[in-house]
Amino acid sequence: MSMAANLVIIMVALSHLYFLALEMFLWDKPLGMKTFRLTPEKARETKALAANQGLYNGFLAAGLAWGLWLGAQGFQIKLFFLACVLAAGVFGALTVSRRIFFAQGLPAALGIALLLLA
């Protein structure tokens, strides 16, 4: 079960690195605008906000990587950062789009469940 938890945590961390790239570097590019359903004008207006958001996604990925690097001693760190991801996913679903919960919150919830079962 520990291996399954770690695999899910790796997937969550990698997805947050992807979100970082989308929000910090690709926000006003075709992929970023298509992903977030933005017009060129809206992308231009919100680019700085998105970059800030992307940076936070990078911190989440770094925290999960730190917990993985610590191995069994990283249990609480992995749990904390997964809980942060879950909270962000729930908040995003409530305030922006339900899609955010499925992309961010649900994988984190699965990671938490597997971590607690391990």
C-alpha positions as CSV (number, residue, x, y, z in Angstrom):
1,M,0.0,0.0,0.0
2,S,2.9,2.3,0.7
3,M,4.1,1.9,-2.9
4,A,0.7,2.8,-4.2
5,A,0.5,5.9,-2.0
6,N,4.0,7.0,-3.2
7,L,3.0,6.5,-6.8
8,V,-0.1,8.6,-6.3
9,I,1.9,11.3,-4.5
10,I,4.4,11.3,-7.4
11,M,1.5,11.8,-9.9
12,V,0.1,14.6,-7.8
13,A,3.5,16.3,-7.5
14,L,4.1,16.0,-11.3
15,S,0.7,17.4,-12.1
16,H,1.5,20.4,-9.9
17,L,4.7,20.9,-11.8
18,Y,2.6,20.8,-15.0
19,F,0.2,23.4,-13.5
20,L,3.3,25.5,-12.6
21,A,4.4,25.4,-16.3
22,L,0.9,26.2,-17.6
23,E,0.4,29.1,-15.2
24,M,3.8,30.6,-15.1
25,F,5.1,30.1,-18.7
26,L,2.2,29.1,-21.0
27,W,-0.7,31.2,-19.6
28,D,-0.9,33.4,-22.7
29,K,0.2,30.8,-25.2
30,P,-2.2,28.6,-27.2
31,L,-2.0,25.6,-24.8
32,G,-2.5,27.8,-21.7
33,M,-5.4,29.7,-23.2
34,K,-7.1,26.5,-24.4
35,T,-6.6,24.8,-21.1
36,F,-8.0,27.6,-19.1
37,R,-10.5,28.8,-21.8
38,L,-9.1,32.3,-22.0
39,T,-9.3,34.9,-24.6
40,P,-6.0,36.6,-25.5
41,E,-7.2,39.8,-23.7
42,K,-8.1,37.9,-20.5
43,A,-4.8,36.0,-20.6
44,R,-2.9,39.3,-20.9
45,E,-4.9,40.9,-18.1
46,T,-4.4,37.9,-15.7
47,K,-0.9,36.8,-16.6
48,A,0.8,38.1,-13.3
49,L,-2.0,36.5,-11.2
50,A,-1.5,33.2,-13.0
51,A,2.2,33.3,-12.5
52,N,1.8,33.8,-8.8
53,Q,-0.7,30.9,-8.7
54,G,1.8,28.7,-10.6
55,L,4.5,29.5,-8.1
56,Y,2.3,28.2,-5.3
57,N,1.7,25.0,-7.3
58,G,5.5,24.6,-7.5
59,F,5.6,24.9,-3.7
60,L,3.1,22.1,-3.3
61,A,5.1,19.9,-5.7
62,A,8.3,20.7,-3.8
63,G,6.7,19.8,-0.4
64,L,5.4,16.5,-1.8
65,A,8.9,15.7,-3.2
66,W,10.4,16.6,0.1
67,G,8.1,14.1,1.9
68,L,8.9,11.4,-0.6
69,W,12.6,12.1,-0.3
70,L,12.4,11.6,3.5
71,G,10.8,8.1,3.0
72,A,8.9,6.8,6.0
73,Q,10.0,9.8,8.1
74,G,8.1,12.0,5.6
75,F,4.7,10.7,6.4
76,Q,3.5,13.9,8.1
77,I,4.9,16.1,5.4
78,K,3.3,14.1,2.7
79,L,0.0,14.2,4.6
80,F,0.2,17.9,5.1
81,F,0.9,18.8,1.5
82,L,-1.7,16.4,0.2
83,A,-4.2,18.1,2.6
84,C,-3.1,21.4,1.1
85,V,-3.7,20.2,-2.4
86,L,-7.1,18.8,-1.4
87,A,-8.1,22.1,0.2
88,A,-7.0,23.9,-2.9
89,G,-9.0,21.5,-5.1
90,V,-12.1,21.9,-3.0
91,F,-11.8,25.7,-2.9
92,G,-11.2,25.8,-6.7
93,A,-14.2,23.7,-7.3
94,L,-16.4,25.9,-5.2
95,T,-15.1,29.2,-6.6
96,V,-14.0,28.5,-10.2
97,S,-14.9,25.2,-11.7
98,R,-15.8,21.7,-10.6
99,R,-13.1,20.4,-13.0
100,I,-10.5,21.6,-10.5
101,F,-11.7,19.1,-7.9
102,F,-11.3,16.2,-10.3
103,A,-7.9,17.4,-11.5
104,Q,-6.5,18.4,-8.1
105,G,-8.7,17.4,-5.2
106,L,-9.6,13.9,-6.0
107,P,-6.0,12.7,-6.7
108,A,-5.0,14.3,-3.4
109,A,-7.9,12.6,-1.5
110,L,-6.8,9.2,-3.0
111,G,-3.2,9.9,-1.9
112,I,-4.4,10.7,1.6
113,A,-6.5,7.5,1.8
114,L,-3.6,5.4,0.5
115,L,-1.1,7.1,2.8
116,L,-3.3,6.5,5.9
117,L,-3.9,2.8,4.9
118,A,-0.2,2.2,4.4
